Amino acid sequence: MGANPATSTSPAPWFVAVGASGPVGLDDIGDLLRELPRSLNAVVLVVLHRPWDRVSHLGAVLSRSSRMPVIVASDGEPFKTGRAYVGGPAEHLTLATKSFGSLVQDPHRRYRNRTVDLLLMSLAEHAGARSIGVILSGFLDDGSRGLAAIHHAGGLTMVLKPSGSPTPGMPENAISYDGPIDVIGSPEEIAHAITAMVAGS
């Protein structure tokens, strides 16, 4: 049986947004996807900071780790549970009303360092308490504001356990911006927490 459209009459799906940057962030995403079951009643949306003007093979790379299909999203595409979606490097993946994807064009790079925030804020707006925001390895503080928006919308917030680096990155900044965070742990621990939460509701 195929995945259910997120707009079907089956139990309301969860929406999971995962943000990271850099090679370590890419590894973290792979580790997380490896632990998520294909039967998960959730739509997984993934953002990794990438050069906007280069060809990206992110979907193919993540497919090697993921149990669920990894799809390069199209604008207006209806999202289905049990799948992970990525956007193109020059477009910002977001959730639109009625569980459809929206790719935000950004020719002037206005959201260059806020692509994770943009995705998380769209989940807070359209999925509310059925949203889970995840921040993994990365530089600077992208995702902090979006994670706070999910928290205030009644959703769940999960962050990679900080490495202890003297320079704060995305996990440290997310924790300090709007704590407390619901789950702090390894990518595998976060994946197990997502699976348990989705299965329990």
Order of alpha helices (4+ residues) and beta strands (2+ residues): beta-alpha-beta-alpha-beta-beta-beta-beta-alpha-beta-alpha-beta-alpha-beta-alpha
